[in-house]
Amino acid sequence: MKIIFKDHGKEAKLVRGRTILTYLQELEIDINCPCGGEGKCGQCLVEVEYATGALSDVTEAEKKFIHDDTCRLACQARILKTDEHIYVRVPKRIYYILESGEYKEIHLEPFVHVEGERVFCESENLGEYTGELYGIALDIGTTTLAMYLIDFESGKVLYVISRENPQTKYGNDVISRIVFARTGQNRLEREIRNAVNEMITAMVDPSKVFEMVVVGNPIMRDLFFGYSVESLGKSPYEPLSVNAVNKTAKELRLKANQNSRVYGLPLIGSFVGADALAVTLATEIYKSDKISMAIDIGTNTEIILGNRDRLIATSCAAGPAFEGAGIMCGIGGVSGAIKDVSIVDGEAIYKTIDDATPIGVCGSGLIDVLAELLDNGIINGMGKFLGDEKELIIAEEFSLSEQDIDQLNLAKTAVAVGIKTLVERYGIELDDIEHVLLAGGFGNFINTENAIRIGLLPAVAQEKVKKVGNAALEGARQALISKTKRVDAESIANRIEHVKLEEEADFQEKFVSELYFQQYL
């Protein structure tokens, strides 16, 4: 008998002891599993149809998340009987992914150009010119992919597309990808390239794509290009190379003109990647006399501080708590996620994405809840409830507990330590920072005032904080259409000072000093 995924037209032989999640991974069916299959996040929920006794009993971990007899967590449900088919449906979720940043007007000077009836990349003949000349800018995030289709002859963005990174079924953080890559690197490479191919073919005739520029953190970039990430999983936690990458679409089995160049921006070092470099390029803090700080908050938060004279950068292992993982009521930014929360007379008032029925609380909502709990004196500065109740009911079936607050506190503290370390290393005070630039989807949707109050963002004047959208993708666009910008990027990469937080002598002291919600202690 078989396990059948009707919506995907896929099936496999039933084997006793296997979990549903292992089938999803094997058959390359997308599902979000931030905790890597440990039953902690509740996001691998599937609908199942099976005979009594065909699956293992509901586990204690599942009881926290399941409110329907027809649902199971894919990572927890094991096959017990193989004499009847088991049918599984993976609920589709519409993810709200920030696709575009601010398009900065720059001089159009791409490497790809037309001479007569031929297309060239610099001096290399790529093929015949048929009247259309396109390029791709790609940002590979740990959880999301975003892509621009760009007309090389006008410089305009013609199409924007985004989707969830299919690798999330192996875990939402970079460490889980490194661990999986030890035995499954080929699968990770194949899945990311297949997803990119699907995005390209949804936009354009692939044969008319003549160059791609790719950015991402070191793990995402190197998995895409087929380099081992093993060295990033052990001390001193460095990639095989930080240099720019040049391959062809043919080498990577990508759907584009097979001679087209696929260029990966350089890395800065350790877990600070080409995406952070692209943010620096797009925001042009490297050109300014004034000191700015750019922050891209995510599972692997990256921070850049400086100006034309000096740039320093670091990464913070914030983990996926603010993306909903490990939080009982947490969920990603999907339709039905609670995005805004206020507390009035002890009761939570909320709004959901699309005004849909609530299915959990996403990152922006979690920040609001923390700030409101603190401001209303419902919890103290250590995140402990002051009354008899030990949780806040946000909506029916969804509440925030002290354990959840502890996880959010740790994530917040990791980012705060990164900010504090860079400011001290630079030898300035927070007041010396002219702008705090929030890059990426998470930063774009949060209430910045609340984020400052809980200590996730630096305590600067509100007017200094500016949201810059997907600056990493914008940086990739600029490097695609401008030779000057690409040269700038490689130059910047060589002069950014990389700070490893874990090697700082006073790291533990800083962590303790930033722990909890300092403004309310």
C-alpha positions in Angstrom: 0.0 0.0 0.0 1.0 3.6 -0.5 1.1 7.1 1.1 -0.6 9.3 -1.5 -0.3 13.1 -1.8 -3.2 13.7 -4.3 -2.7 17.5 -4.6 0.9 16.9 -5.8 0.3 13.8 -7.8 3.0 11.9 -5.8 3.0 8.7 -3.9 5.4 6.2 -2.2 5.4 2.8 -0.7 4.4 2.7 3.0 7.2 1.6 5.3 6.6 1.0 9.0 8.3 3.5 11.3 8.7 6.3 8.8 7.2 9.7 9.5 5.1 11.6 7.0 7.8 14.3 7.0 10.4 11.9 5.6 8.1 11.3 2.7 7.6 15.0 2.1 11.4 15.5 2.1 12.0 12.5 -0.2 9.3 13.5 -2.7 10.4 17.1 -2.5 7.0 18.4 -1.5 7.3 21.9 0.1 6.3 22.2 3.7 7.6 24.6 6.4 9.4 22.8 9.3 11.4 25.4 11.1 12.4 23.2 14.1 13.8 20.5 11.8 11.3 17.9 12.7 11.5 18.0 16.5 7.8 18.7 17.1 8.5 22.1 18.6 7.1 24.6 16.0 3.8 23.0 14.9 4.2 24.3 11.4 4.3 21.0 9.5 0.6 20.4 10.1 -1.0 18.2 7.4 -4.5 16.8 6.8 -4.6 13.0 6.8 -7.1 10.3 5.9 -6.3 6.9 7.3 -7.7 3.7 8.8 -7.7 3.3 12.6 -4.3 2.3 13.9 -2.5 3.1 10.6 -0.6 6.0 12.3 1.1 6.3 15.6 -0.9 7.9 18.5 -0.9 11.7 18.8 2.2 12.7 20.8 2.3 15.1 23.7 4.1 17.6 21.3 1.2 17.4 18.9 -1.5 18.0 21.4 -0.2 21.6 21.8 -1.0 22.3 18.1 -3.7 20.0 16.9 -7.4 21.0 17.2 -8.9 18.6 14.6 -8.9 14.8 14.4 -8.0 15.0 10.7 -4.8 16.8 11.3 -1.3 15.6 12.4 2.2 17.0 12.6 4.1 15.5 9.7 7.3 15.1 11.9 5.4 13.2 14.6 3.0 10.9 12.8 4.7 7.5 12.1 3.4 4.7 9.9 2.3 1.7 11.9 0.2 -0.3 9.4 0.9 -0.8 5.7 -2.2 -2.7 4.6 -4.3 0.4 3.5 -3.5 3.6 1.6 -2.9 6.8 3.6 -3.9 10.0 2.0 -2.2 13.3 2.9 -2.9 16.9 2.0 -0.5 19.7 2.7 -2.4 22.9 3.3 -1.4 25.7 1.0 -0.4 29.0 2.6 -0.1 32.3 0.9 3.2 33.9 2.1 3.5 37.6 2.1 7.1 38.1 1.0 8.7 41.5 0.5 9.7 41.5 -3.1 10.9 45.0 -3.9 13.1 47.6 -2.4 13.5 51.1 -3.7 14.7 51.3 -7.3 17.5 53.8 -7.3 18.3 55.5 -10.6 21.8 54.4 -11.7 23.6 54.7 -15.0 22.9 51.7 -17.2 26.1 49.9 -18.0 25.6 46.1 -18.0 28.3 43.6 -18.9 25.8 42.0 -21.3 25.4 43.9 -24.5 24.5 43.5 -28.2 27.0 43.8 -31.1 25.4 43.4 -34.5 23.3 40.2 -34.2 25.2 38.6 -31.3 24.9 38.9 -27.5 28.1 39.4 -25.6 29.0 39.3 -21.9 32.2 41.4 -22.0 34.1 39.8 -24.8 32.4 36.4 -24.6 29.9 35.5 -27.3 26.7 34.2 -25.7 24.6 33.6 -28.7 22.2 35.2 -31.2 20.3 38.4 -30.4 16.6 37.8 -31.1 15.2 41.2 -30.0 15.0 40.6 -26.2 17.8 40.7 -23.7 17.0 39.9 -20.0 18.8 39.4 -16.8 17.9 38.0 -13.4 18.6 39.4 -9.9 18.0 36.7 -7.2 18.0 37.0 -3.4 18.2 33.5 -1.8 17.0 33.9 1.8 17.0 31.1 4.4 13.2 31.0 4.3 12.3 33.0 1.1 13.4 33.5 -2.5 12.8 36.8 -4.4 13.6 37.5 -8.0 13.6 40.4 -10.5 13.4 40.0 -14.3 15.3 43.0 -15.8 15.4 44.3 -19.3 19.1 45.0 -20.1 18.3 47.5 -22.8 16.1 49.8 -20.6 17.3 48.8 -17.1 13.7 48.4 -16.0 12.3 45.7 -13.7 9.7 43.9 -15.8 8.6 41.3 -13.4 8.9 40.5 -9.7 8.3 37.0 -8.3 8.8 35.4 -4.9 8.2 32.1 -3.1 9.1 30.2 0.0 12.5 28.5 0.0 11.8 24.8 -0.5 14.6 23.9 1.8 12.5 25.0 4.8 11.3 21.4 5.1 14.8 20.6 6.5 14.7 23.4 9.1 14.4 27.2 9.1 17.9 28.1 10.3 21.3 27.9 8.6 22.7 25.3 11.1 19.9 22.8 10.2 20.9 23.2 6.5 24.5 22.6 7.3 23.7 19.5 9.3 21.4 18.1 6.6 24.0 18.9 3.9 26.4 16.4 5.5 24.4 13.6 3.9 22.0 15.5 1.7 23.9 18.3 0.0 22.8 17.2 -3.5 19.2 17.3 -2.5 19.5 20.8 -1.1 21.3 22.0 -4.3 18.7 20.3 -6.5 15.7 21.8 -4.6 17.0 25.4 -4.7 17.8 25.2 -8.4 14.5 23.6 -9.3 12.7 26.4 -7.4 14.8 29.0 -9.2 14.0 27.4 -12.6 10.3 27.4 -11.8 10.5 31.1 -11.0 12.3 31.9 -14.2 10.0 30.0 -16.5 7.0 31.6 -14.8 8.3 35.0 -16.0 10.0 34.6 -19.3 11.4 32.4 -22.1 14.5 31.2 -20.4 16.6 31.3 -23.6 16.4 35.1 -23.5 18.1 35.3 -20.0 21.8 36.1 -20.5 23.1 36.8 -17.0 22.1 36.3 -13.3 23.4 38.0 -10.2 22.8 36.0 -7.0 23.0 37.1 -3.3 22.4 35.3 -0.1 24.0 34.4 3.2 27.1 32.2 2.9 25.2 28.9 3.3 22.5 29.8 0.8 24.9 31.2 -1.7 27.3 28.2 -1.6 24.5 25.6 -1.6 23.2 27.2 -4.8 26.6 27.2 -6.5 27.4 23.7 -5.3 30.1 24.3 -2.8 30.5 22.4 0.4 29.2 24.2 3.5 30.8 21.7 5.9 33.5 24.3 7.0 30.7 26.6 8.2 29.6 24.0 10.7 32.9 23.8 12.6 35.4 26.2 14.1 36.5 28.7 12.8 33.1 28.8 10.9 34.3 30.1 7.6 33.2 29.4 4.0 35.5 27.7 1.6 36.0 31.0 -0.1 34.7 34.6 0.3 35.4 35.5 -3.3 32.9 36.3 -6.0 31.6 33.3 -8.0 31.3 32.9 -11.8 29.6 29.9 -13.3 27.4 29.2 -16.3 23.8 28.3 -16.4 24.8 25.0 -18.1 27.1 24.1 -15.1 24.2 24.8 -12.6 21.5 23.2 -14.8 19.6 26.4 -14.8 16.9 27.4 -17.3 18.6 30.3 -19.1 20.7 30.7 -22.1 23.2 27.9 -21.4 26.2 30.2 -22.0 24.9 32.9 -19.7 27.0 33.9 -16.7 25.7 33.3 -13.1 27.6 35.7 -10.8 27.5 35.4 -7.0 28.5 38.5 -5.1 31.4 38.0 -2.6 30.9 37.1 1.0 32.1 39.2 3.9 33.0 36.3 6.1 31.7 33.5 8.4 27.9 34.0 8.5 27.9 37.5 6.9 27.2 37.0 3.3 26.6 38.4 -0.1 23.2 39.6 1.0 24.7 41.9 3.6 27.1 43.2 0.9 24.2 43.8 -1.4 22.4 45.8 1.3 25.6 47.9 1.8 25.7 48.5 -2.0 22.0 49.4 -2.3 21.9 51.8 0.7 25.2 53.4 -0.3 26.3 53.8 3.3 29.8 53.3 1.9 29.6 56.6 0.0 28.3 58.8 2.9 30.1 61.0 5.3 27.4 60.3 7.9 27.5 57.1 9.9 24.6 54.7 9.3 23.6 51.3 10.5 21.8 48.8 8.3 20.0 45.8 9.9 18.5 42.9 8.1 16.6 41.0 10.8 16.0 37.3 10.3 17.0 33.9 11.4 20.6 35.0 10.7 20.5 38.7 11.4 23.2 40.8 9.7 24.3 44.3 10.8 26.5 46.7 9.0 27.8 50.0 10.5 29.9 52.8 9.0 30.4 55.3 6.3 32.8 56.1 3.5 35.8 55.9 5.8 35.2 52.7 7.6 32.7 49.8 7.5 32.2 46.9 10.0 29.8 44.1 10.0 28.6 41.1 12.1 25.9 38.4 12.1 23.7 37.4 15.1 22.3 33.9 15.6 18.9 35.3 16.5 17.2 32.1 15.4 13.7 31.8 13.9 11.6 32.8 17.0 10.5 36.1 15.4 9.4 34.1 12.4 7.2 32.1 14.6 9.3 29.0 15.2 9.4 27.6 18.7 6.6 29.9 19.8 3.4 28.1 20.7 1.2 30.6 18.8 3.8 31.6 16.3 3.5 31.4 12.5 5.1 33.0 9.5 3.7 36.0 7.6 0.8 34.1 5.9 -2.8 34.9 5.3 -4.6 34.7 8.7 -1.5 35.6 10.8 -2.1 38.1 13.5 0.1 41.0 12.5 -0.9 43.9 14.8 -1.8 43.7 18.5 -2.8 46.2 21.2 -4.0 45.5 24.8 -7.1 47.4 26.1 -8.3 46.7 29.6 -6.3 43.5 29.7 -7.8 42.2 26.5 -5.9 41.7 23.2 -7.2 43.6 20.2 -5.7 42.3 16.9 -5.7 42.5 13.1 -4.8 39.6 10.8 -3.3 39.5 7.3 -6.2 39.7 4.8 -8.6 40.1 7.8 -8.8 36.3 7.7 -9.6 34.0 10.6 -6.5 33.9 12.9 -4.2 31.0 12.5 -1.3 32.2 14.7 0.8 35.2 15.4 3.6 36.4 13.1 6.7 38.3 14.0 5.3 41.8 13.9 2.4 40.7 16.1 4.8 39.1 18.6 6.8 42.3 18.9 3.5 44.2 19.5 2.4 41.7 22.2 5.7 42.0 24.1 5.6 45.8 24.0 2.0 45.9 25.1 2.5 43.4 27.9 5.4 45.5 29.2 3.7 48.9 28.8 0.5 47.7 30.6 2.5 46.2 33.5 1.2 42.7 32.8 4.8 41.3 32.7 7.9 42.7 34.3 11.2 43.5 32.7 12.3 39.9 33.1 9.3 38.7 31.0 7.4 37.2 34.0 3.6 37.7 34.4 2.8 39.7 37.5 -0.8 38.5 38.1 -2.3 35.1 38.6 -2.5 34.4 34.9 0.7 33.0 33.3 -0.2 33.6 29.7 -2.0 36.1 27.5 -4.8 34.9 25.4 -4.5 36.7 22.1 -7.3 34.9 20.2 -9.2 31.7 20.7 -6.7 28.9 20.9 -3.7 31.3 20.6 -1.8 32.5 23.7 1.6 33.7 24.7 3.3 32.0 27.6 6.3 32.9 29.8 8.2 30.1 27.9 7.4 31.9 24.6 8.5 35.2 26.0 11.8 33.6 27.1 12.5 32.5 23.5 11.7 35.9 22.1 13.9 37.5 24.7 16.9 35.3 23.7 16.4 36.2 20.0 16.0 39.9 20.8 19.2 39.8 23.0 21.3 38.2 20.3 20.5 41.2 18.0 21.0 43.7 20.8 24.5 42.3 21.5 25.4 42.6 17.8 24.3 46.2 17.8 26.1 47.1 21.0 29.3 45.3 19.9 29.5 47.2 16.6 28.8 50.5 18.2 31.6 50.0 20.8 34.0 48.7 18.1 33.4 51.7 16.0 34.1 54.0 19.0 30.8 55.9 18.8 27.6 56.5 20.7 24.2 55.6 19.5 23.4 59.3 19.0 26.2 59.5 16.4 24.3 57.3 14.1 22.5 59.3 11.4 20.2 56.6 10.1 19.1 53.1 11.1 18.1 51.3 7.9 15.8 48.3 8.2 16.2 45.9 5.3 14.2 42.8 4.5 10.6 41.7 4.9 10.6 41.4 8.7 12.0 44.9 9.2 9.6 46.4 6.7 6.5 45.2 8.6 7.3 45.7 12.2 6.2 48.6 14.4 9.6 50.2 14.9 8.6 52.1 18.0 7.6 48.8 19.7 10.8 47.2 18.5 12.9 49.9 20.1 10.9 49.6 23.3 11.6 45.9 23.7 15.3 46.4 22.8 15.3 44.7 19.4 16.3 48.0 17.7 18.8 50.5 19.0 17.4 53.3 21.2 17.6 56.1 18.6 15.1 58.9 17.7 12.2 57.5 15.8 12.8 59.8 12.8 16.3 58.2 12.3 14.7 54.8 11.5 14.0 54.2 7.8 12.6 51.1 6.1 14.4 50.3 2.9 12.6 47.2 1.7 14.5 44.2 0.2 17.8 46.1 -0.1 19.6 42.8 -0.8 17.6 42.2 -3.9 18.0 45.9 -4.9 21.8 45.5 -4.5 21.7 42.4 -6.8 19.8 44.5 -9.4 22.4 47.3 -9.3 25.3 44.8 -9.6 23.5 43.3 -12.6 23.0 46.5 -14.6 26.0 48.5 -13.6 29.7 47.6 -14.0 30.6 50.4 -11.6 28.3 49.0 -8.9 29.8 45.5 -9.3 33.3 46.9 -9.0 32.1 48.8 -5.9 30.7 45.6 -4.4 34.0 43.7 -4.8 35.9 46.7 -3.4 33.6 47.0 -0.4 33.9 43.3 0.4 37.6 43.7 0.7 37.5 46.5 3.2 34.6 45.6 5.5 35.9 44.6 8.9 34.2 41.4 10.0 33.4 41.1 13.7 32.8 37.6 15.1 30.6 38.1 18.2 31.5 34.7 19.7 35.2 35.7 19.7 34.7 38.9 21.6 36.3 38.7 25.1 33.3 40.2 26.8 30.6 38.5 24.7 29.1 36.8 27.7 29.1 40.0 29.8 27.4 41.9 27.0 24.8 39.1 26.6 23.9 39.2 30.2 23.8 43.0 30.2 21.3 43.0 27.3 19.2 40.1 28.5 15.6 40.9 29.4 13.8 44.1 28.6 16.1 46.7 30.0 13.8 49.7 29.7 11.3 48.0 32.1 13.7 46.6 34.8 
